[in-house]
Amino acid sequence: MQGRGMNTDLNDTGRKQAEAFYKLYKDVPFDKIYTSSLKRTHQTVQHFIESGIPWTQFTGLDELAWGIYEGQQASDELRATFDALIRNWSAGNLHLKFEKGESPLEVNERQLEVLEKLIENDNAKNILVCMHGRAMRLFLCLLMNLPLHEMDRFPHQNTTLYKLKYDGEKFEIIDFNNTEHLTKYFEQD
């Protein structure tokens, strides 16, 4: 389990996925990069950062804290405990959390600060945001003005791309759960 309390490096698969993402999107003219404060997001977009694009870290983009379960190896018992919590969240019990962890409501509070930065009136047209699976699902609910208990309508795998457009009032998803970069890269291997 990796949450906010696990500041780990990317593994070999993660580095390959990051490279695949960069190869396909390196020519997109990003104006800014926003990442969580956890180094695995920095490593995922490292090539973009190295190209000189202005980069800001936000703790509001950090993964949800899984509390006492962070760092534990997956097991049937852990999966069952995790699945029960997710079912509770889907049923609207968004205040629930693991001991020493965070609830979706708490993550939502810290994500509001980032949302304000995203919609600031400045010249940024293309912003690359790199964050984590559960936090991303919650952030997409916030951006799309959806109830947080609908977070699992957004599928996720590492380096999944969601492309959104902001018209000054609302966000619209224009590319949903795109993994084309992974397909292209890993077909070549």
N, C-alpha and C positions, 0 to 999 in steps of 0.2 A: 504494500500500500504506500503510495507516494502522495502526500498532500502538501500543505503549506509548510509543514515542519521538516520536510525532507528536501534539502538543497543539494540534490545529486547531479552528477554529470550525465550527459546523454550516453547511452550505450552504443554499440556498433550499429544496431538497427536504426537508432535515432539519428546518428550521424549520417547514415545513408539517406534517410528520409529528408533530413535538412538539406543535403546536397542536391537531392532530386528536386526539392521545392525551389532552391536557388536557381538551378539550371533552367527551369521552365519560366520563372518569374523575374529573373535578373534584369530584364529590360523594361520592367514596369517602372515608371518614374515616381517612385515613392517620395513624398515630401517629408514624412516623419515616420519614426518607428516607436511604437509603444510596446513594452514588454512588462511582464511581472518582475518582481525583484529576485526571482529564483533563477539560478544560472542556467538551468536547462533551456529556458526560453531564450536567453542571450545566445547560447550555443546554437540553437536552431536557426537564428537569423544573423549569425556572426558575419557572413559574407556581406550582407546588406549593411550592417553596422560599419564594417571595415571600408565600405565604399564612400563613407562620409555622410550618410543620411543622418540628420539629427535624431538622437535616440533619448528617450525618457523611460525610466523604470517607474512603475506604479505598484505599490503593495496592494492596491485595490484589484489588480489583475492576478494576484497570487491564487493558487489553487485553494479550494476549500480545505480546511484543516480536519483531518480524519482522527485527530486526537490519539487515544491510546493504541489505535491500530496502525499508526504510521510506522513504516519500517518492517512490518510483519510480512512473512511469506504467505502467499495465497494458499488457502486450504478450503475444504468443503464447508467447514464450520464458519470460517471468515466470510466466504461468499454468501452463505445463508444469512449471516448477520447483516452484511452489507445490503443484500437484496431486500431484507425486511425494512431497513431504513429507507431505501429508495421507494418501496411501495408506500410507506407512510408519507413520504414527501409528495408522491403522486396523488395521494388521497387528501392533500392539503395540510398535513401536519408539519408545516415548514419550520416550526420552532424546535423540532427534535434534532438531536445531535449526539455523537458519541462523546463519552467522557473526555474532557479536555479538548474537544473539537469545536467546530463551528456549524451553525445551522445555515440553511439557504438564506434566511432572513438577515443573518449577520453578514454574509458575503455580499448580499444585495446592498447593504448600507455602505460598505467600502467601495463598491463598484459605482455608486452614484457620483463620487468625486471624479472618476475617470470619464464618465459620461459627460460631465460638464466640460472637461478638456476637449473631448471629441467634437463637441458642438460649438466650441468657441468660434467667434467670428475672426478668422484669420485666412491666410492664403493657402492653407494646406488642402489639396484636392485628393490626394491619395495617401492614406495612412495605413501602414502595415501594423497590425496588432497581433502579438504572439503571446498566447496564454495557455491555460490548461483545460482539460476536458470538462470537468464538472463546473468549474468557474465559467468556462465559455458558454455552456448551456444556459447558465443563469444570466450571463451578460446578454445573450441573444434574446432572452425573455424580456429583459429590461429595454433593450433597443427596439424590440418589436411591440412593446407595450402589451405583453402577454402575462398572464398570471404565472408566478414562479413554479407552481405545481405542474405546469406544462413543459418543464425543462427537457424532458426526455423525447420531445418531438424533434429535437435536434440531434441527429446521430453524430458520432465523433469517433475518429481514430487519429493517432498522432499525425500532425501536419495537414489535417483536413483544412480545406479552404472554404470559408464562407465569405462571399463578396457582398457588401452592402452599399447602398446608395442613400445619401441623406439629402433631402430637398429643402432643408431649412426648417422643416417642421416635423418630419417623420422619416424613419429608416425603412428601406425596402430591401429584401434579400433578392439579389439578382444572380447569384450563383450559390447553389445549395449543396453543401457537403461534397465538394469537388476533390477527388483524389487522383485526377488525371496525371499529375506529376509522379505519383507513385507507380501507376500503371506503366507509364512510358519508361521510367527509370529501371524498374525491376524486370520489365520484359527484356531489356537489353542484357541483363546478367545471365 
